[in-house]
Amino acid sequence: MKYLVLIFGNTDNTWTGSAEDVAAIRSLTELKHSLAASGELVSSEGLDFPSSGKVVQLRDGVRVITDGPYGEAKEQLAGFFMIDTADERAQEIAAQVAAIIGDRVELRGTLLSAP
């Protein structure tokens, strides 16, 4: 089954380039390569800052684009791992990601790949 491991970031804690930030990115990259080698990785990306996003919607059949982010929240989606593995293994991978970033992550199955 496919799962998303969702990584959130606090908008107050932006990327600083600190040794801690660099070490976390390095560790996430190593995990990405390990999951690719095992065949469990579908996709993984870090996302640009929420302020660079756009909200796209249709109003009366007209496309309207406004600057993002959509939600006025302190936490925004910062990146993800999409993995294809068994439930227990997905939980193990999510725990690894949580340990690397030093915070919680959200693990969600995808609907179309569910049995």
Backbone as CSV, one residue per row, in Angstrom:
resi,resn,N_x,N_y,N_z,CA_x,CA_y,CA_z,C_x,C_y,C_z
1,MET,0.840,-1.185,0.000,0.000,0.000,0.000,0.878,1.239,0.000
2,LYS,0.381,2.292,-0.615,1.127,3.543,-0.647,0.732,4.429,0.524
3,TYR,1.749,5.085,1.078,1.559,5.995,2.203,2.307,7.291,1.935
4,LEU,1.783,8.372,2.504,2.496,9.638,2.535,2.967,9.883,3.951
5,VAL,4.236,10.194,4.086,4.788,10.681,5.344,4.885,12.189,5.152
6,LEU,4.033,12.935,5.850,3.949,14.380,5.680,4.786,15.081,6.748
7,ILE,5.654,15.949,6.301,6.537,16.701,7.180,6.034,18.140,7.233
8,PHE,5.829,18.647,8.430,5.342,20.005,8.594,6.439,20.894,9.152
9,GLY,6.362,22.161,8.825,7.311,23.125,9.339,6.572,24.297,9.933
10,ASN,7.159,24.873,10.950,6.601,26.046,11.584,7.034,27.260,10.775
11,THR,6.114,28.102,10.397,6.457,29.259,9.573,7.374,30.227,10.309
12,ASP,7.438,30.140,11.640,8.354,30.988,12.403,9.779,30.454,12.353
13,ASN,9.934,29.159,12.078,11.256,28.526,12.041,11.638,28.246,10.599
14,THR,12.134,29.237,9.917,12.505,29.059,8.526,13.894,28.458,8.441
15,TRP,14.230,27.996,7.274,15.549,27.429,7.004,16.613,28.476,7.318
16,THR,17.575,28.091,8.141,18.624,29.040,8.522,19.975,28.666,7.947
17,GLY,20.109,27.433,7.462,21.409,26.985,6.989,22.334,26.590,8.123
18,SER,21.781,26.455,9.314,22.582,26.072,10.477,23.118,24.655,10.309
19,ALA,24.095,24.310,11.121,24.653,22.953,11.087,23.561,21.920,11.352
20,GLU,22.622,22.241,12.218,21.511,21.326,12.526,20.613,21.143,11.297
21,ASP,20.300,22.230,10.598,19.492,22.147,9.375,20.186,21.302,8.314
22,VAL,21.467,21.555,8.108,22.233,20.822,7.095,22.297,19.341,7.448
23,ALA,22.500,19.026,8.725,22.558,17.627,9.155,21.214,16.928,8.921
24,ALA,20.102,17.622,9.175,18.772,17.032,8.963,18.544,16.761,7.473
25,ILE,18.898,17.709,6.620,18.735,17.509,5.170,19.596,16.350,4.703
26,ARG,20.808,16.271,5.208,21.706,15.169,4.845,21.088,13.827,5.248
27,SER,20.550,13.753,6.466,19.951,12.510,6.957,18.695,12.137,6.164
28,LEU,17.876,13.129,5.829,16.684,12.852,5.021,17.076,12.370,3.630
29,THR,18.151,12.933,3.071,18.634,12.501,1.756,19.156,11.073,1.816
30,GLU,19.870,10.733,2.879,20.349,9.354,3.050,19.178,8.391,3.155
31,LEU,18.140,8.773,3.910,16.955,7.923,4.027,16.288,7.769,2.657
32,LYS,16.209,8.849,1.899,15.621,8.801,0.558,16.370,7.803,-0.324
33,HIS,17.698,7.841,-0.292,18.493,6.904,-1.096,18.307,5.462,-0.620
34,SER,18.219,5.270,0.675,18.017,3.932,1.237,16.658,3.363,0.809
35,LEU,15.610,4.195,0.874,14.278,3.737,0.474,14.209,3.481,-1.027
36,ALA,14.930,4.273,-1.817,14.984,4.033,-3.268,15.660,2.705,-3.557
37,ALA,16.746,2.422,-2.844,17.484,1.173,-3.046,16.645,-0.046,-2.666
38,SER,15.787,0.096,-1.649,14.956,-1.036,-1.212,13.696,-1.184,-2.063
39,GLY,13.422,-0.209,-2.927,12.226,-0.255,-3.765,10.977,0.278,-3.078
40,GLU,11.127,0.857,-1.892,9.969,1.349,-1.141,9.619,2.808,-1.465
41,LEU,10.542,3.548,-2.063,10.316,4.966,-2.340,9.548,5.146,-3.643
42,VAL,8.464,5.889,-3.587,7.738,6.287,-4.793,8.208,7.681,-5.195
43,SER,8.253,8.594,-4.210,8.662,9.968,-4.470,8.967,10.652,-3.141
44,SER,9.795,11.668,-3.193,10.106,12.447,-2.000,10.560,13.824,-2.426
45,GLU,10.047,14.841,-1.770,10.421,16.214,-2.089,10.295,17.095,-0.856
46,GLY,11.163,18.072,-0.804,10.982,19.188,0.113,10.254,20.265,-0.667
47,LEU,9.433,21.033,0.012,8.643,22.056,-0.669,9.210,23.447,-0.393
48,ASP,9.034,24.338,-1.357,9.442,25.724,-1.207,8.616,26.356,-0.079
49,PHE,9.034,27.520,0.382,8.331,28.190,1.470,6.893,28.515,1.074
50,PRO,5.963,28.455,2.035,4.554,28.718,1.732,4.327,30.073,1.047
51,SER,5.136,31.047,1.368,4.952,32.376,0.775,5.175,32.379,-0.735
52,SER,5.838,31.348,-1.262,6.064,31.283,-2.710,4.918,30.598,-3.443
53,GLY,3.960,30.054,-2.697,2.847,29.327,-3.301,1.791,30.238,-3.875
54,LYS,0.928,29.652,-4.642,-0.221,30.336,-5.240,-1.478,29.535,-4.914
55,VAL,-2.573,30.231,-4.724,-3.875,29.601,-4.571,-4.579,29.749,-5.909
56,VAL,-4.990,28.631,-6.497,-5.655,28.640,-7.800,-7.063,28.098,-7.603
57,GLN,-8.042,28.854,-8.058,-9.430,28.426,-7.918,-10.250,28.946,-9.089
58,LEU,-11.438,28.384,-9.246,-12.371,28.849,-10.274,-13.519,29.578,-9.586
59,ARG,-13.819,30.763,-10.084,-14.976,31.526,-9.600,-15.821,31.875,-10.817
60,ASP,-17.001,31.296,-10.858,-17.905,31.503,-12.005,-17.207,31.193,-13.325
61,GLY,-16.434,30.105,-13.336,-15.764,29.656,-14.545,-14.495,30.416,-14.902
62,VAL,-14.091,31.363,-14.053,-12.892,32.162,-14.304,-11.802,31.743,-13.325
63,ARG,-10.613,31.495,-13.855,-9.475,31.124,-13.002,-8.995,32.362,-12.244
64,VAL,-8.892,32.203,-10.925,-8.411,33.284,-10.070,-7.179,32.769,-9.338
65,ILE,-6.095,33.517,-9.436,-4.841,33.129,-8.793,-4.439,34.219,-7.809
66,THR,-4.195,33.799,-6.568,-3.746,34.735,-5.544,-2.496,34.176,-4.885
67,ASP,-1.744,35.042,-4.257,-0.550,34.596,-3.544,-0.944,33.726,-2.369
68,GLY,-0.115,32.713,-2.095,-0.353,31.801,-0.988,0.291,32.324,0.271
69,PRO,0.245,31.587,1.336,-0.336,30.245,1.436,-1.848,30.309,1.616
70,TYR,-2.492,29.172,1.382,-3.945,29.090,1.486,-4.391,29.275,2.933
71,GLY,-3.788,28.506,3.827,-4.205,28.538,5.229,-3.398,29.536,6.031
72,GLU,-4.065,30.243,6.910,-3.379,31.149,7.831,-3.031,30.350,9.076
73,ALA,-2.032,29.513,8.954,-1.648,28.641,10.059,-0.154,28.765,10.310
74,LYS,0.244,28.492,11.542,1.675,28.515,11.850,2.396,27.336,11.218
75,GLU,1.713,26.201,11.094,2.329,25.019,10.499,1.897,24.884,9.047
76,GLN,2.866,24.622,8.192,2.610,24.425,6.773,3.331,23.160,6.331
77,LEU,2.837,22.537,5.274,3.480,21.353,4.714,4.853,21.747,4.183
78,ALA,5.888,21.048,4.638,7.264,21.376,4.259,7.871,20.345,3.307
79,GLY,7.350,19.126,3.308,7.882,18.086,2.440,7.158,16.778,2.676
80,PHE,7.551,15.768,1.895,6.874,14.486,2.017,7.759,13.361,1.488
81,PHE,7.442,12.166,1.921,7.940,10.918,1.352,6.707,10.137,0.949
82,MET,6.618,9.683,-0.289,5.572,8.735,-0.670,6.258,7.382,-0.760
83,ILE,5.742,6.443,0.014,6.356,5.122,0.086,5.328,4.065,-0.269
84,ASP,5.807,2.919,-0.712,4.950,1.793,-1.062,5.457,0.601,-0.273
85,THR,4.774,0.299,0.819,5.251,-0.732,1.736,4.108,-1.190,2.642
86,ALA,4.366,-2.171,3.465,3.366,-2.675,4.407,3.152,-1.669,5.542
87,ASP,2.006,-1.785,6.206,1.603,-0.854,7.259,2.655,-0.709,8.356
88,GLU,3.115,-1.798,8.898,4.095,-1.750,9.999,5.393,-1.082,9.550
89,ARG,5.852,-1.396,8.363,7.069,-0.789,7.825,6.855,0.707,7.594
90,ALA,5.676,1.103,7.129,5.369,2.524,6.928,5.481,3.284,8.247
91,GLN,5.023,2.665,9.320,5.134,3.290,10.639,6.599,3.420,11.068
92,GLU,7.404,2.410,10.768,8.835,2.473,11.081,9.511,3.620,10.327
93,ILE,9.188,3.763,9.049,9.782,4.820,8.227,9.345,6.187,8.747
94,ALA,8.061,6.323,9.078,7.562,7.588,9.614,8.288,7.943,10.912
95,ALA,8.542,6.957,11.745,9.275,7.200,12.993,10.706,7.652,12.711
96,GLN,11.332,7.084,11.673,12.679,7.517,11.296,12.675,8.984,10.869
97,VAL,11.701,9.359,10.068,11.609,10.748,9.608,11.372,11.669,10.808
98,ALA,10.474,11.275,11.708,10.194,12.080,12.897,11.460,12.272,13.745
99,ALA,12.251,11.220,13.869,13.494,11.312,14.636,14.480,12.268,13.969
100,ILE,14.554,12.224,12.657,15.491,13.088,11.932,15.109,14.557,12.082
101,ILE,13.822,14.873,11.939,13.422,16.277,11.996,13.167,16.765,13.417
102,GLY,13.113,15.835,14.365,12.915,16.217,15.764,11.505,16.701,16.055
103,ASP,10.546,16.203,15.313,9.155,16.601,15.503,8.263,15.490,14.958
104,ARG,6.995,15.630,15.157,6.041,14.627,14.664,5.860,14.760,13.162
105,VAL,5.437,13.680,12.548,5.046,13.676,11.142,3.664,13.028,11.071
106,GLU,3.017,13.185,9.938,1.712,12.554,9.739,1.870,11.443,8.706
107,LEU,1.327,10.275,9.009,1.367,9.129,8.102,-0.055,8.884,7.617
108,ARG,-0.242,8.921,6.293,-1.570,8.715,5.725,-1.501,7.793,4.537
109,GLY,-2.391,6.824,4.498,-2.505,5.939,3.351,-3.204,6.651,2.206
110,THR,-2.952,6.167,1.004,-3.641,6.734,-0.152,-4.861,5.882,-0.462
111,LEU,-5.911,6.488,-0.946,-7.171,5.768,-1.174,-7.132,4.848,-2.385
112,LEU,-6.540,5.281,-3.460,-6.595,4.487,-4.685,-5.735,3.237,-4.635
113,SER,-4.755,3.204,-3.719,-3.915,2.018,-3.626,-4.348,1.099,-2.480
114,ALA,-5.400,1.486,-1.761,-5.872,0.652,-0.656,-6.453,-0.643,-1.210
115,PRO,-6.306,-1.749,-0.450,-6.844,-3.032,-0.927,-8.350,-3.057,-0.995
